[in-house]
Every structure is written in structure tokens, then in C-alpha cells.
């Protein structure tokens, strides 16, 4: 878990840095295509972070919840995440 937490924090710092860079690019009236390239990079970084978090959740929280008799709650949470991801 510690390695995953470290990786998640690293990814968040990367995203924050890119967002700050995008803000500066817009303030400096940079070329729109260059700004969009950076927004796409942020989107991909967020997707990677989400993948990391879902993987960790599936390997830790889900099995623990099922063992503790919370299967219905776990399933409902997973359905909610699926719907939030726009996969419905």
C-alpha cells in the first residue's frame, strides 16, 4: 500500500504542476493547441491515477468488505463508480 500511496501522491504532484503550467499558458495567451496538448496530458494523468486507485480498492477494500459481510455495500459502491465513469 505504501508504494501505491507514494505513486498516487507523485501523480498528484505531476497533475498539479501541469495545471499550474496550463494556467500560466492561458495567462500568457499561448497558442490554443499547445494549451490543449497540456490539458490532454492532465486528463491522461488523472486516468492513470484513477486506475491506480481502483486497482488498490479492488485488492484491499473490496475483499475486506466482503469478508466483513458488507457485500451489498461493496457492490453498490462499485456500481456507483462504474456509473460515474460513464460506462452505463
C-alpha positions in Angstrom: 0.0 0.0 0.0 2.8 2.4 0.8 4.2 2.2 -2.7 0.8 2.8 -4.2 0.3 5.8 -1.9 3.7 7.2 -2.9 2.8 6.6 -6.6 -0.6 8.3 -6.1 1.0 11.4 -4.4 3.6 11.5 -7.2 0.9 11.5 -9.8 -1.0 14.2 -8.0 2.1 16.5 -7.9 2.6 15.9 -11.6 -1.1 16.9 -12.2 -0.8 19.9 -10.0 2.3 21.1 -11.9 0.7 20.6 -15.2 -2.4 22.5 -14.1 -0.3 25.4 -12.9 1.5 25.4 -16.2 -1.8 25.5 -18.1 -3.0 28.4 -16.0 0.3 30.3 -16.9 -0.1 29.4 -20.5 -3.6 30.8 -20.6 -2.5 34.0 -18.7 0.3 34.4 -21.3 -2.1 33.9 -24.2 -0.2 30.8 -25.5 -1.3 29.1 -28.7 -4.6 27.2 -28.1 -3.3 23.9 -29.5 -0.3 24.0 -27.1 -2.7 24.5 -24.2 -4.9 21.7 -25.3 -2.0 19.3 -25.5 -1.3 20.0 -21.9 -5.0 19.5 -20.9 -4.9 16.1 -22.7 -1.7 15.2 -20.7 -3.6 16.1 -17.5 -6.6 14.0 -18.5 -4.3 11.0 -19.1 -2.5 11.6 -15.8 -5.9 11.6 -14.0 -6.9 8.4 -15.8 -3.7 6.8 -14.6 -4.4 7.9 -11.0 -7.9 6.6 -11.2 -6.7 3.3 -12.4 -4.2 3.1 -9.6 -6.9 3.9 -7.0 -9.4 1.4 -8.4 -6.8 -1.3 -8.5 -5.8 -0.7 -4.9 -9.5 -0.6 -3.9 -10.2 -3.9 -5.6 -7.2 -5.5 -3.9 -7.8 -4.3 -0.4 -11.1 -2.7 0.5 -13.3 -4.9 -1.6 -12.1 -8.2 -0.2 -12.1 -6.8 3.3 -15.7 -5.6 2.9 -16.8 -8.9 1.6 -15.1 -10.7 4.5 -16.9 -8.4 6.9 -20.3 -9.2 5.4 -20.7 -5.9 3.6 -21.1 -7.4 0.1 -24.2 -5.4 -0.8 -22.5 -2.1 0.2 -19.4 -3.0 -1.8 -21.4 -3.9 -4.9 -23.4 -0.7 -4.7 -20.2 1.3 -4.4 -18.7 -0.4 -7.4 -21.9 0.2 -9.4 -21.7 3.9 -8.5 -18.1 4.1 -9.6 -18.9 2.4 -12.8 -21.7 4.9 -13.5 -19.5 7.8 -12.6 -17.0 6.6 -15.1 -19.7 6.9 -17.7 -19.8 3.2 -18.5 -23.6 2.8 -18.1 
